[in-house]
């Protein structure tokens, strides 16, 4: 990729945004992508007065589809590549448009390799050279992953698992075409994203991404750089990441991600983190740092434990990391996901670097008037949500409340005449928080069936999609009026 375009400061003035992952867009039967429907969504945002589109992480997923445990922290998900774009550039015929994504990408690569869309060849060569630091490892990793039927790298033959040079060279030579196809897929993804980002920018819409603190064990980065992770000689973690019991789960969440060797990362000035954030800023104007509290201390769980109950808090050098990143990326374009068990130390770390935190309105009606999620306790440098991808939709949440809690919500909101979820949407837009974000499901007044993710489960997540037939003709002007009333219109 060429130098990143100038970032928009999405926190410099009041804005509103919509949370929608590209997979939830209408379009190709296999899932939403970066094609025509993404451009139509940008137009909807602009017409509705929204200046921000927030997505989940964009990396290639495992079979469960979770964007929070990707095969790479740098790569884009080939499943998001638009087949229409490939056809428009002469890389697919009409029959190819109707293929499932994987064979369609293979067909497009075959055409490109054989000389189609020759005008893209110089840009592809430039991309390969510029991104070699991560792209070469990822291309080899994904080709190996596919060759081994999706088995994780720590179950590959020992010479490949240990990255013995002779074994890697032999595989790369024998499967050169498969490795190069991976590079091509990434070139197409990043090219399509940059075009979409430029279109959004022209329509006054900035892009807001998401960066998980931890990475998947089965990922190119852990395979290529095991020295940065606490692994044994077989590539297995002795301890894994998670969170203790909380609002979402009585036994906590055992994520299973390997923990970092922070001392090793600090030894080279956190270079791995600098490179990771630089890639994200090629894609986004602003990035949410998921599980920010893990930069103050992380919940360390022995790998043999089946749940997260018996973990322990272990201090991490987050201050040193953030100082290093702030020196390179000024101003530091991060939002701290500070939900869950937050201590004064975590708050001090967030505030030292002037990072906005999050305020989720669905959490506001537990406890008393001091609840920090209640709008009267919000602060300007924060991002307010009706709910996040981990919450039920607002309509589903409200329907599940007991009578007493529902009465409290209505009392606080002034006994509104509008039905849910609109009173909560108004509360978010009216907040003093500099940025208000509403999931698309709430704008469409959808119930629990449209929930994106249920933490602690692996079934039925990440599948929700909307259709344009669900969008009322008057929705964009209604939202534009609300954004104007609350000083958020873009």
C-alpha positions as CSV (number, residue, x, y, z in Angstrom):
1,X,0.0,0.0,0.0
2,X,1.1,3.5,-0.6
3,X,1.3,6.0,2.2
4,X,-1.9,6.1,4.3
5,X,-4.3,9.0,3.4
6,X,-4.6,11.7,6.0
7,X,-6.7,10.6,8.9
8,X,-9.8,12.4,9.8
9,X,-10.0,13.3,13.5
10,X,-13.3,11.8,14.3
11,X,-13.1,13.1,17.9
12,X,-12.5,16.8,17.1
13,X,-16.3,17.6,17.0
14,X,-19.6,15.9,17.8
15,X,-20.3,13.0,15.4
16,X,-22.7,10.1,15.2
17,X,-22.0,6.7,13.7
18,X,-23.4,3.3,12.9
19,X,-22.0,0.0,13.9
20,X,-22.2,-2.5,11.1
21,X,-19.8,-5.1,10.0
22,X,-19.4,-5.5,6.2
23,X,-20.5,-9.2,6.5
24,X,-23.9,-7.9,7.5
25,X,-24.5,-6.0,4.3
26,X,-26.8,-7.4,1.7
27,X,-25.4,-8.7,-1.6
28,X,-23.5,-11.9,-2.4
29,X,-25.2,-15.0,-1.0
30,X,-22.2,-16.0,1.0
31,X,-22.1,-12.8,3.0
32,X,-21.8,-9.0,2.7
33,X,-18.7,-7.7,1.0
34,X,-17.0,-4.5,-0.2
35,X,-19.0,-4.3,-3.4
36,X,-21.9,-2.1,-4.5
37,X,-23.9,-2.5,-1.3
38,X,-21.1,-1.1,0.8
39,X,-21.2,2.0,-1.4
40,X,-24.9,2.2,-1.0
41,X,-24.5,2.0,2.8
42,X,-22.1,4.9,2.7
43,X,-24.7,6.9,0.8
44,X,-27.3,6.0,3.4
45,X,-25.0,7.1,6.2
46,X,-24.4,10.4,4.5
47,X,-28.1,11.0,3.9
48,X,-28.8,10.2,7.5
49,X,-26.3,12.7,8.9
50,X,-23.9,10.1,10.2
51,X,-20.2,10.9,9.9
52,X,-18.8,7.5,11.1
53,X,-19.0,3.9,10.0
54,X,-17.7,1.5,12.7
55,X,-16.9,-2.1,11.8
56,X,-15.5,-5.1,13.6
57,X,-12.0,-6.4,12.8
58,X,-11.5,-7.1,9.1
59,X,-9.1,-10.0,9.3
60,X,-9.6,-13.5,7.8
61,X,-11.6,-15.6,10.2
62,X,-11.5,-19.3,11.2
63,X,-14.4,-21.6,10.6
64,X,-16.4,-20.0,13.5
65,X,-16.5,-16.7,11.7
66,X,-15.3,-14.7,14.7
67,X,-13.5,-11.5,13.7
68,X,-11.9,-11.4,17.1
69,X,-9.7,-14.4,16.5
70,X,-8.3,-14.0,13.0
71,X,-5.7,-15.8,11.0
72,X,-3.7,-12.6,10.8
73,X,-3.5,-9.2,12.5
74,X,-2.5,-7.6,9.2
75,X,-4.4,-9.4,6.4
76,X,-7.9,-8.6,5.2
77,X,-10.6,-11.2,4.9
78,X,-10.8,-12.6,1.4
79,X,-14.5,-13.4,2.1
80,X,-15.1,-9.6,2.0
81,X,-13.7,-9.2,-1.6
82,X,-16.3,-8.1,-4.0
83,X,-16.8,-10.5,-7.0
84,X,-18.6,-7.7,-8.9
85,X,-15.4,-5.6,-8.6
86,X,-13.4,-8.6,-10.0
87,X,-15.9,-8.9,-12.9
88,X,-15.8,-5.2,-13.6
89,X,-12.0,-5.5,-14.0
90,X,-12.2,-8.4,-16.4
91,X,-11.1,-11.0,-13.8
92,X,-14.4,-13.0,-13.7
93,X,-17.1,-13.8,-16.3
94,X,-20.8,-13.9,-15.5
95,X,-20.6,-17.5,-14.4
96,X,-17.7,-16.6,-12.1
97,X,-19.9,-14.0,-10.3
98,X,-22.2,-16.7,-9.1
99,X,-19.5,-19.0,-7.7
100,X,-18.8,-19.4,-4.0
101,X,-16.1,-17.0,-2.9
102,X,-13.1,-19.4,-2.7
103,X,-13.4,-20.8,-6.3
104,X,-14.3,-17.4,-7.6
105,X,-11.1,-16.0,-6.2
106,X,-9.1,-18.9,-7.6
107,X,-10.6,-18.3,-11.0
108,X,-9.8,-14.5,-10.8
109,X,-6.3,-15.3,-9.8
110,X,-5.9,-17.7,-12.8
111,X,-7.1,-15.0,-15.2
112,X,-4.8,-12.3,-13.6
113,X,-1.8,-14.7,-13.7
114,X,-2.5,-15.3,-17.4
115,X,-2.5,-11.6,-18.3
116,X,-6.1,-10.3,-17.7
117,X,-6.4,-6.8,-16.1
118,X,-2.8,-6.1,-17.0
119,X,-3.2,-2.6,-15.9
120,X,-3.3,-3.8,-12.3
121,X,0.1,-5.6,-12.6
122,X,2.3,-2.6,-11.6
123,X,0.1,-1.9,-8.5
124,X,0.3,-5.6,-7.5
125,X,4.1,-5.5,-7.8
126,X,4.2,-2.4,-5.7
127,X,1.9,-3.9,-3.1
128,X,4.0,-7.1,-2.8
129,X,7.1,-5.1,-2.2
130,X,5.7,-2.6,0.2
131,X,3.9,-5.2,2.4
132,X,6.5,-7.9,2.3
133,X,7.2,-7.6,6.0
134,X,3.9,-9.3,6.9
135,X,2.6,-10.4,3.5
136,X,5.3,-13.0,2.7
137,X,4.8,-14.8,6.0
138,X,1.0,-14.6,5.7
139,X,1.0,-15.9,2.1
140,X,3.1,-18.9,3.1
141,X,1.1,-19.5,6.3
142,X,-2.3,-19.4,4.5
143,X,-1.1,-21.6,1.7
144,X,0.1,-24.1,4.2
145,X,-3.2,-23.8,6.2
146,X,-5.2,-24.5,3.1
147,X,-2.9,-27.4,2.1
148,X,-3.4,-29.0,5.5
149,X,-7.2,-28.8,5.3
150,X,-7.5,-25.9,7.8
151,X,-5.5,-27.7,10.5
152,X,-3.8,-25.2,12.9
153,X,-0.1,-24.6,12.4
154,X,0.8,-26.3,15.7
155,X,-0.5,-29.6,14.2
156,X,1.5,-29.4,11.0
157,X,4.6,-31.7,10.5
158,X,7.4,-30.6,12.8
159,X,9.7,-29.1,10.2
160,X,6.9,-26.8,9.0
161,X,5.7,-26.1,12.5
162,X,9.2,-25.1,13.5
163,X,9.7,-23.1,10.3
164,X,12.8,-25.0,9.3
165,X,14.2,-23.1,6.3
166,X,14.6,-26.1,4.0
167,X,11.0,-27.3,4.6
168,X,9.6,-23.9,4.0
169,X,11.6,-23.4,0.9
170,X,10.5,-26.8,-0.5
171,X,6.9,-26.1,0.1
172,X,7.1,-22.6,-1.3
173,X,8.7,-23.9,-4.5
174,X,6.2,-26.7,-4.9
175,X,3.2,-24.5,-4.2
176,X,4.4,-21.2,-5.6
177,X,1.1,-20.6,-7.4
178,X,-1.0,-21.1,-4.2
179,X,1.3,-18.8,-2.3
180,X,1.1,-16.1,-5.0
181,X,-2.7,-16.4,-5.0
182,X,-2.8,-15.4,-1.4
183,X,-0.8,-12.3,-2.2
184,X,-3.2,-11.5,-5.0
185,X,-6.2,-11.9,-2.7
186,X,-4.7,-9.4,-0.3
187,X,-3.9,-7.0,-3.0
188,X,-7.5,-7.1,-4.2
189,X,-8.8,-6.7,-0.6
190,X,-6.7,-3.7,0.2
191,X,-7.3,-2.1,-3.2
192,X,-11.1,-2.4,-2.8
193,X,-11.0,-1.1,0.8
194,X,-9.0,1.9,-0.2
195,X,-11.5,2.7,-2.9
196,X,-14.3,2.4,-0.5
197,X,-12.5,4.5,2.1
198,X,-12.0,7.2,-0.5
199,X,-15.7,7.1,-1.4
200,X,-16.7,7.3,2.2
201,X,-14.4,10.3,2.7
202,X,-15.9,12.1,-0.2
203,X,-19.3,11.6,1.5
204,X,-18.1,13.0,4.8
205,X,-17.9,9.5,6.4
206,X,-14.9,8.4,8.5
207,X,-14.1,4.8,9.2
208,X,-13.7,3.4,12.8
209,X,-12.1,0.0,13.2
210,X,-11.5,-2.5,16.0
211,X,-8.2,-4.0,17.2
212,X,-8.4,-7.0,19.5
213,X,-5.7,-6.8,22.2
214,X,-4.8,-10.5,21.8
215,X,-4.3,-12.6,18.7
216,X,-5.4,-16.2,17.8
217,X,-3.0,-19.0,18.6
218,X,-3.6,-20.3,15.1
219,X,-2.4,-17.2,13.3
220,X,0.4,-16.2,11.0
221,X,1.9,-13.9,13.6
222,X,2.2,-16.6,16.3
223,X,3.6,-19.1,13.8
224,X,6.0,-16.6,12.3
225,X,7.1,-14.8,15.5
226,X,6.8,-17.3,18.4
227,X,9.4,-15.4,20.3
228,X,6.8,-12.7,21.1
229,X,4.5,-15.2,22.8
230,X,4.7,-17.5,25.8
231,X,4.8,-20.8,24.1
232,X,6.5,-24.1,24.9
233,X,8.8,-26.0,22.5
234,X,5.8,-27.6,20.7
235,X,4.2,-24.2,20.1
236,X,1.6,-24.6,22.9
237,X,0.8,-21.9,25.4
238,X,1.4,-22.5,29.0
239,X,-1.1,-19.7,29.9
240,X,-3.9,-18.2,28.0
241,X,-6.0,-15.0,28.0
242,X,-9.6,-14.4,29.2
243,X,-11.6,-12.5,31.7
244,X,-13.0,-13.4,35.1
245,X,-16.7,-14.0,35.8
246,X,-18.7,-10.9,34.8
247,X,-22.0,-9.6,33.4
248,X,-21.7,-11.9,30.4
249,X,-20.7,-15.2,32.1
250,X,-20.7,-16.7,35.5
251,X,-17.6,-18.7,34.7
252,X,-15.8,-15.9,32.9
253,X,-14.5,-16.2,29.4
254,X,-11.6,-18.4,28.6
255,X,-10.5,-17.0,25.2
256,X,-7.5,-19.3,24.7
257,X,-5.3,-16.7,23.1
258,X,-1.6,-17.0,23.9
259,X,-0.2,-14.3,26.1
260,X,2.6,-12.0,25.1
261,X,6.2,-12.1,26.2
262,X,6.1,-8.5,27.0
263,X,9.8,-8.3,28.0
264,X,10.7,-9.5,24.5
265,X,8.4,-7.1,22.8
266,X,9.8,-4.2,24.9
267,X,13.3,-5.2,23.9
268,X,12.9,-4.0,20.3
269,X,10.8,-1.0,21.1
270,X,7.4,-2.7,20.6
271,X,8.1,-2.9,16.9
272,X,5.5,-5.7,16.4
273,X,2.8,-3.3,17.8
274,X,4.0,-0.4,15.7
275,X,3.6,-2.4,12.6
276,X,0.2,-3.7,13.6
277,X,-1.2,-0.3,14.3
278,X,0.3,1.1,11.1
279,X,-1.7,-1.5,9.1
280,X,-4.9,-0.6,10.9
281,X,-4.4,3.1,10.1
282,X,-4.1,2.2,6.4
283,X,-7.7,1.1,6.8
284,X,-9.3,3.4,9.4
285,X,-9.3,6.9,10.8
286,X,-9.9,5.7,14.4
287,X,-9.4,2.3,16.1
288,X,-11.1,0.8,19.1
289,X,-8.6,-1.1,21.3
290,X,-10.6,-4.1,22.4
291,X,-10.0,-5.2,26.1
292,X,-8.0,-2.1,26.9
293,X,-7.8,-3.1,30.5
294,X,-5.4,-5.9,29.5
295,X,-2.8,-3.2,29.0
296,X,-2.8,-2.5,32.8
297,X,-3.2,-6.2,33.8
298,X,-4.4,-9.3,32.0
299,X,-6.3,-12.3,33.4
300,X,-3.8,-15.1,33.1
301,X,-5.3,-18.6,33.0
302,X,-3.3,-21.9,33.1
303,X,-3.8,-23.6,29.8
304,X,-5.0,-26.8,31.5
305,X,-8.0,-24.9,33.1
306,X,-11.3,-25.5,31.3
307,X,-12.9,-22.2,32.4
308,X,-11.6,-18.7,33.4
309,X,-12.6,-18.9,37.0
310,X,-9.2,-19.8,38.4
311,X,-7.1,-17.1,36.7
312,X,-5.1,-14.3,38.1
313,X,-4.4,-10.7,37.3
314,X,-0.8,-10.1,36.0
315,X,0.6,-6.6,35.4
316,X,1.5,-5.6,31.8
317,X,3.7,-2.8,30.5
318,X,0.8,-0.9,28.9
319,X,2.1,2.5,29.8
320,X,5.5,1.9,28.1
321,X,3.7,0.5,25.0
322,X,1.3,3.5,24.8
323,X,4.2,5.9,25.2
324,X,6.0,4.3,22.4
325,X,2.9,4.3,20.1
326,X,2.0,7.9,21.0
327,X,5.5,9.0,19.9
328,X,4.9,7.5,16.5
329,X,1.2,8.1,16.0
330,X,0.3,11.6,17.2
331,X,-2.5,12.1,18.2
332,X,-2.9,8.5,19.3
333,X,-6.1,7.5,17.3
334,X,-7.4,4.9,19.8
335,X,-10.6,4.4,21.8
336,X,-10.2,2.4,24.9
337,X,-12.8,-0.4,25.3
338,X,-13.0,-0.1,29.0
339,X,-15.9,-2.3,29.8
340,X,-16.0,-5.0,32.5
341,X,-13.9,-5.0,35.6
342,X,-12.3,-1.6,35.5
343,X,-10.0,-0.4,38.3
344,X,-8.7,3.1,39.1
345,X,-5.3,2.0,37.6
346,X,-7.0,1.2,34.3
347,X,-8.8,4.5,34.3
348,X,-5.6,6.4,35.1
349,X,-3.8,4.6,32.2
350,X,-6.7,5.6,29.8
351,X,-6.7,9.2,31.0
352,X,-3.0,9.6,31.0
353,X,-3.1,9.2,27.2
354,X,-6.4,11.1,26.8
355,X,-8.1,8.1,25.3
356,X,-11.9,8.1,25.1
357,X,-13.6,5.3,27.0
358,X,-17.0,3.7,26.2
359,X,-20.4,4.2,27.7
360,X,-23.0,1.6,26.9
361,X,-26.6,2.6,27.7
362,X,-27.8,-0.9,28.2
363,X,-25.5,-1.1,31.2
364,X,-26.8,2.2,32.7
365,X,-29.8,1.0,34.6
366,X,-28.2,-1.3,37.2
367,X,-27.3,0.2,40.6
368,X,-28.0,3.7,41.5
369,X,-27.6,7.3,40.1
370,X,-23.8,7.0,40.2
371,X,-23.7,4.3,37.5
372,X,-21.1,5.7,35.0
373,X,-23.1,4.6,32.0
374,X,-26.1,6.8,32.9
375,X,-26.1,9.8,30.5
376,X,-25.8,12.4,33.3
377,X,-22.4,10.8,34.3
378,X,-21.0,10.8,30.8
379,X,-17.9,12.9,29.9
380,X,-17.2,14.6,26.5
381,X,-14.2,12.5,25.7
382,X,-16.0,9.2,25.4
383,X,-18.0,7.2,22.9
384,X,-21.6,6.3,23.8
385,X,-23.4,3.3,22.4
386,X,-27.0,2.0,22.8
387,X,-25.4,-1.4,22.7
388,X,-22.4,-3.2,21.1
389,X,-21.9,-6.3,19.0
390,X,-21.7,-8.3,22.2
391,X,-25.1,-7.0,23.5
392,X,-28.6,-8.0,22.6
393,X,-30.3,-5.5,20.3
394,X,-31.9,-2.7,22.3
395,X,-35.4,-4.0,21.5
396,X,-34.4,-7.5,22.7
397,X,-32.7,-6.1,25.8
398,X,-35.8,-4.0,26.7
399,X,-38.2,-6.9,26.2
400,X,-36.2,-9.1,28.5
401,X,-36.1,-6.6,31.4
402,X,-38.3,-7.2,34.4
403,X,-41.1,-4.8,35.2
404,X,-39.2,-2.9,37.8
405,X,-36.2,-2.3,35.6
406,X,-38.4,-1.3,32.7
407,X,-40.1,1.2,34.9
408,X,-36.8,2.6,35.9
409,X,-35.7,3.0,32.3
410,X,-38.9,4.8,31.4
411,X,-38.7,7.1,34.5
412,X,-35.1,8.0,33.7
413,X,-35.9,8.7,30.0
414,X,-38.9,10.9,30.9
415,X,-41.7,8.6,30.1
416,X,-41.2,9.0,26.3
417,X,-44.0,8.6,23.9
418,X,-41.9,6.9,21.2
419,X,-41.5,3.1,21.4
420,X,-38.2,1.5,22.0
421,X,-35.5,1.6,20.8
422,X,-35.9,5.3,19.9
423,X,-35.7,6.7,23.4
424,X,-32.4,5.0,23.9
425,X,-31.2,6.2,20.5
426,X,-32.1,9.7,21.4
427,X,-30.3,9.4,24.8
428,X,-27.2,8.3,23.0
429,X,-27.4,11.2,20.5
430,X,-28.1,13.7,23.3
431,X,-25.2,12.6,25.4
432,X,-22.2,14.9,25.9
433,X,-20.0,12.1,24.5
434,X,-18.2,13.4,21.5
435,X,-19.1,10.3,19.4
436,X,-22.4,8.4,19.6
437,X,-22.7,5.0,17.8
438,X,-25.8,3.0,17.2
439,X,-25.9,-0.5,15.9
440,X,-27.7,-0.9,12.6
441,X,-30.1,-3.4,14.2
442,X,-31.4,-0.6,16.6
443,X,-32.0,1.8,13.7
444,X,-34.1,-1.0,12.1
445,X,-36.0,-1.7,15.3
446,X,-35.0,-5.3,15.3
447,X,-35.3,-7.8,18.1
448,X,-33.1,-10.5,19.6
449,X,-33.1,-12.6,16.4
450,X,-30.8,-9.9,14.9
451,X,-28.2,-10.2,17.6
452,X,-24.6,-10.3,16.2
453,X,-22.8,-12.2,19.0
454,X,-23.5,-13.8,22.3
455,X,-20.3,-14.0,24.4
456,X,-19.4,-17.4,25.8
457,X,-21.0,-19.2,22.9
458,X,-19.8,-20.3,19.5
459,X,-23.1,-21.1,17.7
460,X,-25.2,-18.8,15.7
461,X,-22.8,-15.8,16.0
462,X,-21.6,-13.3,13.3
463,X,-24.3,-14.3,10.8
464,X,-26.8,-11.4,10.9
465,X,-27.5,-9.5,7.7
466,X,-30.0,-6.8,6.8
467,X,-31.9,-6.2,3.6
468,X,-32.7,-2.8,2.1
469,X,-36.4,-3.8,2.3
470,X,-36.1,-3.5,6.1
471,X,-35.0,0.2,5.7
472,X,-38.1,2.5,5.8
473,X,-38.1,5.2,3.1
474,X,-38.3,7.9,5.8
475,X,-35.5,6.5,8.0
476,X,-32.6,8.5,6.6
477,X,-34.4,11.9,6.8
478,X,-35.7,11.0,10.3
479,X,-32.1,10.3,11.4
480,X,-30.7,13.4,9.7
481,X,-33.2,15.4,11.7
482,X,-32.2,13.8,15.0
483,X,-28.5,14.2,14.3
484,X,-29.1,17.9,13.5
485,X,-31.2,18.4,16.7
486,X,-28.4,16.9,18.8
487,X,-25.5,18.7,17.1
488,X,-24.1,15.6,15.4
489,X,-25.0,16.1,11.8
490,X,-22.2,15.6,9.3
